[in-house]
Amino acid sequence: MHLEDGVVDVDPHLTVLDFLRDRGLIGSKEGCAEGECGACAVVLVRPEEGRSRYVAVNSCLTLVGSVLGGELLTVEG
């Protein structure tokens, strides 16, 4: 799921997990809601120096506004 600033009409303070849930993507689970268990992990892909950088993030803590311009990879694909 590619996220561009201005294209996604959503509250930037919404967590990525809630954003995914609102779109029917329920594969990432909320376990501890504190970022320790990893059940909610998704991969954030960002362009960096002509290549893609892959970073695992906790979707229960990460805000949508902080991932704009990137792409999210979830268990759904």
Contacts in CASP RR format, 6 or more apart in sequence:
PFRMAT RR
TARGET T0000
AUTHOR 0000-0000-0000
METHOD contacts of the structure
MODEL  1
MHLEDGVVDVDPHLTVLDFLRDRGLIGSKEGCAEGECGACAVVLVRPEEG
RSRYVAVNSCLTLVGSVLGGELLTVEG
1 23 0 8 1.000
1 25 0 8 1.000
1 71 0 8 1.000
1 72 0 8 1.000
1 74 0 8 1.000
2 69 0 8 1.000
2 70 0 8 1.000
2 71 0 8 1.000
3 64 0 8 1.000
3 67 0 8 1.000
3 68 0 8 1.000
3 69 0 8 1.000
3 70 0 8 1.000
3 71 0 8 1.000
3 72 0 8 1.000
4 68 0 8 1.000
4 69 0 8 1.000
4 70 0 8 1.000
5 68 0 8 1.000
5 69 0 8 1.000
6 68 0 8 1.000
8 64 0 8 1.000
8 68 0 8 1.000
10 19 0 8 1.000
10 22 0 8 1.000
10 64 0 8 1.000
11 64 0 8 1.000
12 63 0 8 1.000
12 64 0 8 1.000
12 65 0 8 1.000
12 68 0 8 1.000
13 63 0 8 1.000
13 64 0 8 1.000
13 65 0 8 1.000
14 22 0 8 1.000
14 63 0 8 1.000
14 64 0 8 1.000
15 59 0 8 1.000
15 60 0 8 1.000
15 61 0 8 1.000
15 62 0 8 1.000
15 63 0 8 1.000
15 64 0 8 1.000
16 42 0 8 1.000
16 57 0 8 1.000
16 59 0 8 1.000
16 60 0 8 1.000
16 62 0 8 1.000
16 63 0 8 1.000
16 64 0 8 1.000
16 67 0 8 1.000
16 72 0 8 1.000
17 28 0 8 1.000
17 30 0 8 1.000
17 40 0 8 1.000
17 59 0 8 1.000
17 60 0 8 1.000
19 64 0 8 1.000
20 26 0 8 1.000
20 27 0 8 1.000
20 28 0 8 1.000
20 42 0 8 1.000
20 59 0 8 1.000
20 72 0 8 1.000
20 74 0 8 1.000
25 74 0 8 1.000
25 76 0 8 1.000
27 74 0 8 1.000
27 75 0 8 1.000
27 76 0 8 1.000
28 39 0 8 1.000
28 40 0 8 1.000
28 41 0 8 1.000
28 42 0 8 1.000
28 59 0 8 1.000
28 74 0 8 1.000
28 75 0 8 1.000
29 39 0 8 1.000
29 40 0 8 1.000
30 39 0 8 1.000
30 40 0 8 1.000
30 60 0 8 1.000
31 37 0 8 1.000
31 38 0 8 1.000
31 39 0 8 1.000
31 40 0 8 1.000
31 60 0 8 1.000
32 38 0 8 1.000
32 39 0 8 1.000
32 60 0 8 1.000
33 60 0 8 1.000
34 60 0 8 1.000
34 61 0 8 1.000
35 58 0 8 1.000
35 60 0 8 1.000
35 61 0 8 1.000
38 58 0 8 1.000
40 58 0 8 1.000
40 59 0 8 1.000
40 60 0 8 1.000
41 56 0 8 1.000
41 57 0 8 1.000
41 58 0 8 1.000
41 59 0 8 1.000
42 56 0 8 1.000
42 57 0 8 1.000
42 59 0 8 1.000
42 72 0 8 1.000
42 73 0 8 1.000
42 74 0 8 1.000
43 54 0 8 1.000
43 55 0 8 1.000
43 56 0 8 1.000
43 57 0 8 1.000
43 72 0 8 1.000
43 73 0 8 1.000
43 74 0 8 1.000
44 54 0 8 1.000
44 55 0 8 1.000
44 56 0 8 1.000
44 57 0 8 1.000
44 62 0 8 1.000
44 67 0 8 1.000
44 70 0 8 1.000
44 71 0 8 1.000
44 72 0 8 1.000
44 73 0 8 1.000
45 52 0 8 1.000
45 53 0 8 1.000
45 54 0 8 1.000
45 70 0 8 1.000
45 71 0 8 1.000
45 72 0 8 1.000
45 73 0 8 1.000
46 52 0 8 1.000
46 53 0 8 1.000
46 55 0 8 1.000
46 69 0 8 1.000
46 70 0 8 1.000
46 71 0 8 1.000
47 53 0 8 1.000
47 70 0 8 1.000
54 73 0 8 1.000
57 67 0 8 1.000
END
